[in-house]
Amino acid sequence: MKIYVCLKHVPDTAANIRPLAGAAFDESVKFIVNPYDEYALEQALKIREAGASAEVVAVTVGKEAAASTLRTALAMGADRAILVKTENYFTEAMETARLLHGAISRDGSPGLILTGRQSVDAEGMQVPYRLGVLFDMPVAINVVSFSMTGDLVTVEREIEGDVREVIEMSLPCIVGATKGLNRPRCATLPDMMKAKKKEIRVIPRADLDPEPSAPAVELLELQKVPDRGRGTMLSGSPEEMVRELVHILKENKTL
């Protein structure tokens, strides 16, 4: 069985993103594997380690620098990797799903596709569903528990109100992982050295989408969140602080 894990190369959540002109930003910041996708990769590795005859293939869409995310996946234990190489960092969800679908279909027949629930940069939460439509497969996201018996997958997924629901799906299917599903492993230095020898197949975007249609969604501009100022610390007795607070509110001052 081929297990494909869809990963995204994203800026570190602690990075200070500096917008440039239009939709560009300073890409000299640190990039990492999308955190939710790490749970997906770990689950694929656990399935293989449990005795299933499975090949784990990491797939991403991105610029050439995204190969570093695939190297991390290979160091964690993926067997090989596929990079759909694009010229721009941002690709909208429908386009991303089409490119992932094209790369996976060209590579082989997926027995299971694992993704993260969403990316931490765009947070669209659309790609798993769009892949489900393109592959005509059932989809479950927000998955916090996973088991597989034969061709039947059973998952628990979180829904609103701190409620979970149990879903059974037949293989092949698509599972979107989230925090709590497992604990992703850390690659060791020897693993990182071995990963340098593993295969990364590069597919130019033009090979999969020679005549791209106009994007359904276009990112026009990135803007910094406006500075909301700093809070004011009140001191003194409770009565004094209350009087000062009332005075500030009356004067319509910013705390």
DRENDONU-480756 format. One line per field, with one value per residue (C-alpha): residue number from 1; residue in three letters; z negated, x negated, y negated. Coordinates in nm, 3 decimals. Layout:
N
k: NUM; ...;
r: ALA; ...;
z: Z; ...;
x: X; ...;
y: Y; ...;
% end
This chain:
255
k: 1; 2; 3; 4; 5; 6; 7; 8; 9; 10; 11; 12; 13; 14; 15; 16; 17; 18; 19; 20; 21; 22; 23; 24; 25; 26; 27; 28; 29; 30; 31; 32; 33; 34; 35; 36; 37; 38; 39; 40; 41; 42; 43; 44; 45; 46; 47; 48; 49; 50; 51; 52; 53; 54; 55; 56; 57; 58; 59; 60; 61; 62; 63; 64; 65; 66; 67; 68; 69; 70; 71; 72; 73; 74; 75; 76; 77; 78; 79; 80; 81; 82; 83; 84; 85; 86; 87; 88; 89; 90; 91; 92; 93; 94; 95; 96; 97; 98; 99; 100; 101; 102; 103; 104; 105; 106; 107; 108; 109; 110; 111; 112; 113; 114; 115; 116; 117; 118; 119; 120; 121; 122; 123; 124; 125; 126; 127; 128; 129; 130; 131; 132; 133; 134; 135; 136; 137; 138; 139; 140; 141; 142; 143; 144; 145; 146; 147; 148; 149; 150; 151; 152; 153; 154; 155; 156; 157; 158; 159; 160; 161; 162; 163; 164; 165; 166; 167; 168; 169; 170; 171; 172; 173; 174; 175; 176; 177; 178; 179; 180; 181; 182; 183; 184; 185; 186; 187; 188; 189; 190; 191; 192; 193; 194; 195; 196; 197; 198; 199; 200; 201; 202; 203; 204; 205; 206; 207; 208; 209; 210; 211; 212; 213; 214; 215; 216; 217; 218; 219; 220; 221; 222; 223; 224; 225; 226; 227; 228; 229; 230; 231; 232; 233; 234; 235; 236; 237; 238; 239; 240; 241; 242; 243; 244; 245; 246; 247; 248; 249; 250; 251; 252; 253; 254; 255;
r: MET; LYS; ILE; TYR; VAL; CYS; LEU; LYS; HIS; VAL; PRO; ASP; THR; ALA; ALA; ASN; ILE; ARG; PRO; LEU; ALA; GLY; ALA; ALA; PHE; ASP; GLU; SER; VAL; LYS; PHE; ILE; VAL; ASN; PRO; TYR; ASP; GLU; TYR; ALA; LEU; GLU; GLN; ALA; LEU; LYS; ILE; ARG; GLU; ALA; GLY; ALA; SER; ALA; GLU; VAL; VAL; ALA; VAL; THR; VAL; GLY; LYS; GLU; ALA; ALA; ALA; SER; THR; LEU; ARG; THR; ALA; LEU; ALA; MET; GLY; ALA; ASP; ARG; ALA; ILE; LEU; VAL; LYS; THR; GLU; ASN; TYR; PHE; THR; GLU; ALA; MET; GLU; THR; ALA; ARG; LEU; LEU; HIS; GLY; ALA; ILE; SER; ARG; ASP; GLY; SER; PRO; GLY; LEU; ILE; LEU; THR; GLY; ARG; GLN; SER; VAL; ASP; ALA; GLU; GLY; MET; GLN; VAL; PRO; TYR; ARG; LEU; GLY; VAL; LEU; PHE; ASP; MET; PRO; VAL; ALA; ILE; ASN; VAL; VAL; SER; PHE; SER; MET; THR; GLY; ASP; LEU; VAL; THR; VAL; GLU; ARG; GLU; ILE; GLU; GLY; ASP; VAL; ARG; GLU; VAL; ILE; GLU; MET; SER; LEU; PRO; CYS; ILE; VAL; GLY; ALA; THR; LYS; GLY; LEU; ASN; ARG; PRO; ARG; CYS; ALA; THR; LEU; PRO; ASP; MET; MET; LYS; ALA; LYS; LYS; LYS; GLU; ILE; ARG; VAL; ILE; PRO; ARG; ALA; ASP; LEU; ASP; PRO; GLU; PRO; SER; ALA; PRO; ALA; VAL; GLU; LEU; LEU; GLU; LEU; GLN; LYS; VAL; PRO; ASP; ARG; GLY; ARG; GLY; THR; MET; LEU; SER; GLY; SER; PRO; GLU; GLU; MET; VAL; ARG; GLU; LEU; VAL; HIS; ILE; LEU; LYS; GLU; ASN; LYS; THR; LEU;
z: 0.000; 0.083; -0.189; -0.068; -0.327; -0.208; -0.378; -0.360; -0.395; -0.621; -0.816; -1.180; -1.393; -1.603; -1.299; -1.249; -0.904; -0.715; -0.421; -0.105; 0.206; 0.293; 0.173; 0.120; -0.216; -0.346; -0.303; -0.492; -0.806; -0.939; -0.769; -0.918; -0.840; -0.895; -1.256; -1.184; -0.898; -1.141; -1.307; -0.966; -0.890; -1.231; -1.178; -0.842; -1.001; -1.281; -1.027; -0.851; -1.179; -1.292; -1.022; -0.724; -0.392; -0.322; -0.146; -0.295; -0.036; -0.141; 0.109; 0.112; 0.343; 0.317; 0.421; 0.442; 0.075; -0.022; 0.036; -0.318; -0.457; -0.255; -0.389; -0.740; -0.648; -0.507; -0.823; -1.031; -0.830; -0.499; -0.224; 0.050; 0.143; 0.425; 0.474; 0.714; 0.786; 0.820; 0.866; 0.595; 0.227; 0.225; 0.421; 0.347; 0.215; 0.539; 0.729; 0.451; 0.450; 0.829; 0.820; 0.533; 0.714; 1.033; 0.860; 0.658; 0.955; 1.169; 0.898; 0.816; 0.672; 0.318; 0.055; -0.205; -0.199; -0.520; -0.566; -0.850; -0.941; -0.803; -0.737; -0.997; -0.738; -0.527; -0.766; -0.485; -0.587; -0.227; -0.070; -0.226; -0.105; 0.243; 0.268; 0.164; 0.456; 0.705; 0.591; 0.515; 0.164; -0.177; -0.401; -0.778; -0.940; -1.297; -1.362; -1.712; -1.706; -1.424; -1.375; -1.066; -1.028; -0.680; -0.442; -0.715; -0.886; -1.210; -1.332; -1.608; -1.512; -1.722; -1.645; -1.815; -2.183; -2.290; -2.126; -1.929; -1.659; -1.534; -1.159; -0.965; -0.612; -0.355; -0.199; -0.006; -0.206; -0.325; -0.690; -0.825; -1.147; -1.438; -1.774; -2.005; -1.742; -1.834; -1.934; -1.630; -1.660; -1.634; -1.369; -1.498; -1.340; -1.180; -1.040; -0.890; -0.728; -0.580; -0.451; -0.223; -0.023; 0.013; 0.328; 0.383; 0.715; 0.852; 1.084; 1.242; 1.203; 1.581; 1.626; 1.426; 1.525; 1.865; 1.921; 1.575; 1.547; 1.359; 0.982; 0.798; 0.521; 0.564; 0.280; 0.351; 0.055; -0.281; -0.562; -0.914; -1.195; -1.318; -1.644; -1.911; -2.155; -2.502; -2.812; -3.104; -3.444; -3.729; -4.077; -4.423; -4.641; -4.485; -4.536; -4.369; -4.072; -4.025; -4.027; -3.774; -3.552; -3.557; -3.470; -3.175; -3.045; -3.075; -2.886; -2.624; -2.654; -2.527; -2.794;
x: 0.000; -0.121; -0.058; -0.095; -0.150; -0.081; -0.311; -0.351; -0.667; -0.563; -0.732; -0.802; -0.507; -0.751; -0.893; -0.843; -0.686; -0.779; -0.546; -0.701; -0.524; -0.194; -0.172; -0.548; -0.719; -1.073; -1.142; -1.473; -1.283; -1.306; -1.077; -0.948; -0.716; -0.358; -0.297; 0.034; -0.129; -0.381; -0.095; 0.007; -0.347; -0.385; -0.061; -0.182; -0.505; -0.313; -0.101; -0.413; -0.582; -0.272; -0.346; -0.152; -0.328; -0.336; -0.554; -0.538; -0.573; -0.594; -0.452; -0.460; -0.386; -0.622; -0.937; -1.273; -1.338; -1.049; -1.289; -1.418; -1.075; -1.085; -1.434; -1.292; -1.016; -1.272; -1.479; -1.171; -1.123; -0.945; -1.070; -1.086; -0.947; -0.792; -0.825; -0.589; -0.807; -0.638; -0.775; -0.564; -0.521; -0.142; 0.087; 0.457; 0.632; 0.793; 0.467; 0.272; 0.516; 0.497; 0.117; 0.110; 0.367; 0.162; -0.164; -0.014; 0.179; -0.133; -0.334; -0.096; 0.237; 0.287; 0.411; 0.434; 0.370; 0.282; 0.273; 0.277; 0.610; 0.490; 0.179; 0.068; 0.010; 0.329; 0.551; 0.796; 0.874; 0.979; 0.713; 0.820; 1.178; 1.070; 0.844; 1.141; 1.343; 1.060; 0.985; 1.351; 1.254; 1.419; 1.257; 1.236; 1.038; 0.964; 0.876; 0.743; 0.767; 0.693; 0.715; 0.708; 0.826; 0.796; 0.959; 1.155; 1.035; 1.196; 1.126; 1.241; 1.264; 1.320; 1.623; 1.765; 1.855; 1.574; 1.763; 1.609; 1.765; 1.656; 1.637; 1.569; 1.432; 1.320; 0.977; 0.869; 0.960; 0.820; 0.747; 0.667; 0.467; 0.461; 0.290; 0.356; 0.346; -0.010; -0.345; -0.565; -0.916; -1.230; -1.485; -1.832; -2.156; -2.220; -1.865; -1.935; -2.253; -2.073; -1.794; -2.042; -2.072; -1.698; -1.510; -1.328; -1.150; -1.104; -0.809; -0.786; -0.443; -0.417; -0.435; -0.115; 0.065; -0.067; 0.215; 0.318; 0.656; 0.715; 0.701; 1.031; 0.881; 0.602; 0.393; 0.348; 0.155; 0.007; 0.043; -0.089; 0.164; 0.207; 0.029; 0.295; 0.067; -0.030; 0.181; 0.171; 0.083; 0.286; 0.137; 0.250; 0.534; 0.840; 1.036; 0.763; 0.739; 1.116; 1.119; 0.834; 1.011; 1.334; 1.138; 0.969; 1.302; 1.463; 1.174; 1.201; 0.835; 0.677; 0.574;
y: 0.000; -0.349; -0.607; -0.964; -1.237; -1.592; -1.842; -2.218; -2.426; -2.718; -2.998; -2.916; -3.025; -3.230; -3.412; -3.783; -3.807; -4.125; -4.202; -4.342; -4.466; -4.298; -3.937; -3.901; -3.877; -3.846; -3.474; -3.482; -3.372; -3.019; -2.766; -2.441; -2.151; -2.264; -2.144; -1.971; -1.780; -1.630; -1.439; -1.307; -1.189; -1.026; -0.834; -0.706; -0.585; -0.414; -0.227; -0.101; -0.008; 0.185; 0.437; 0.305; 0.349; -0.021; -0.277; -0.627; -0.905; -1.270; -1.522; -1.900; -2.192; -2.486; -2.664; -2.487; -2.572; -2.341; -2.052; -2.116; -2.024; -1.703; -1.628; -1.660; -1.415; -1.172; -1.203; -1.124; -0.805; -0.867; -0.636; -0.899; -1.239; -1.440; -1.815; -1.992; -2.293; -2.632; -2.983; -3.149; -3.072; -3.108; -2.880; -2.889; -2.577; -2.459; -2.491; -2.318; -2.028; -1.993; -1.984; -1.731; -1.519; -1.529; -1.437; -1.153; -1.013; -1.018; -0.841; -0.559; -0.449; -0.584; -0.343; -0.621; -0.997; -1.177; -1.554; -1.802; -1.958; -2.293; -2.499; -2.752; -3.024; -3.036; -2.833; -2.762; -2.401; -2.326; -2.105; -1.770; -1.821; -1.930; -1.626; -1.412; -1.547; -1.500; -1.144; -1.060; -0.948; -0.993; -1.256; -1.312; -1.595; -1.703; -1.339; -1.262; -0.882; -0.638; -0.263; -0.046; 0.312; 0.455; 0.209; 0.034; -0.285; -0.403; -0.756; -0.987; -1.352; -1.661; -1.874; -2.181; -2.186; -1.952; -1.663; -1.378; -1.166; -0.824; -0.767; -0.448; -0.475; -0.222; -0.251; -0.446; -0.757; -1.089; -1.167; -1.514; -1.489; -1.731; -1.772; -1.479; -1.206; -1.111; -1.256; -1.324; -1.189; -1.399; -1.310; -1.222; -1.339; -0.996; -1.007; -1.349; -1.223; -0.921; -1.148; -1.325; -1.003; -0.944; -1.033; -1.362; -1.359; -1.711; -1.774; -2.120; -2.267; -2.312; -1.933; -1.890; -2.209; -2.324; -2.572; -2.691; -2.853; -3.176; -3.115; -3.096; -3.310; -3.562; -3.702; -4.071; -4.205; -4.119; -4.372; -4.383; -4.369; -4.728; -4.809; -4.830; -5.002; -4.893; -4.854; -5.096; -4.958; -5.108; -5.126; -5.224; -5.102; -4.939; -5.262; -5.470; -5.232; -5.237; -5.619; -5.626; -5.373; -5.573; -5.887; -5.712; -5.584; -5.928; -6.084; -5.811; -5.734; -5.415; -5.168;
% end
